[in-house]
Amino acid sequence: MSGRLVHIGSAVVDYVYRIDALPAPGTEKTASSFARVAGGGFNMMVAASRTGMTVVFGGQLGSGPNGDFLRSAFAAEGIETLTPPSPHMDSGNCVAMISSDAERTFVSWPGAESILTLDMMAPVSVAPGDWAFTSGYTLSYPGSRDALTDWIEALPAQTPFVFDPTPVISDIPRPILSRLLSRTTWLSCNATEAAEIAGPGDVESLAARLLADHCPRAAGVVIRSAAKGCHVRLADGTAQTIAGFKVKAVDTNGAGDSHIGAFVSALARGVPPFEAARYANAAAAISVTRHGGSSAPTDAEIQTFLSQAAATGAPGQNQKAHQTA
């Protein structure tokens, strides 16, 4: 694999509390465990890196203890940071509360990752074969969205651009969102985010409208449905709903990031899209059996998982396919 993943997103420090259930308003809970971990865009970068892709980071890290913590985490995963630290502020953080049903609730505080200018991104360049990625989080920040959108629109035409709108999609101004979607090569989102863009409907109709009305240059869209798998539609009208894998989830934090990172990594090494989506389903399934947002598996772990699934006839083998004329 020659191309890199150039990630222009936001990384933060996650403060993760495990609790049996969210506290009622005005009450308090004692967590059963606590961890301080790298989070945000770091999780997607780890997923791509562990599955064989060279990853570089072109966003902003802070100059305080959070930024130092993130730089150490990046170095441990072999992820190079292309931009110098912000001299003005530290990186932000996110409080993540993981309940006993493996669901999560977040409260975040933005820091250096929320400020980007074209001058800050001057050290970031793309080469032939590279892939570019950003998420809705960075576009939701008033201090970064305009420069980031300008930078993405200036990408070479041959550079694939992958976009994950994330749950904060409603915080992205519609003109900015429209500009990003018009440059998107691959859109990966969940059904709620897809409906925020294209209006209500089932995943099949949403995917068709996303391509027809919002992502004119896209090669395809992926609508993730957690444990159910994902629906993939290509620009030629071919579509498949690819089943997920049945596993015992202990922590769903980072599952979407694991899916996107593995999917991009597979595409970058020439794996066909529907096969790449099944590979990504496997990566996400493995990740939810582990604690922590950066719980993405390696390529070897995914291949072993898929081999075992094939041997047992796991649901991930079954696909519903159709083509629209």
Secondary structure, 3 states (H helix, E strand, C coil): CCCEEEECCCEEEEEEEECCCCCCCCCCCCCCEEEEEEEECHHHHHHHHHCCCEEEECCCCCCCHHHHHHHHHHHHCCCEECCCCCCCCCCCEEEEEECCCCCEEEEEECCHHHCCCCCCCCCCCCCCCCEEEEEHHHHHCCCCHHHHHHHHHCCCCCCCEEEECCCCHHHCCHHHHHHHHHHCCEEEEEHHHHHHHHCCCCHHHHHHHHHHHHCCCCCEEEEECHHHEEEEEECCCEEEEEECCCCCCCCCCCHHHHHHHHHHHHHHCCCCHHHHHHHHHHHHHHHCCCCCCCCCCCHHHHHHHHHHHHHHCCHHHCEEEEECC
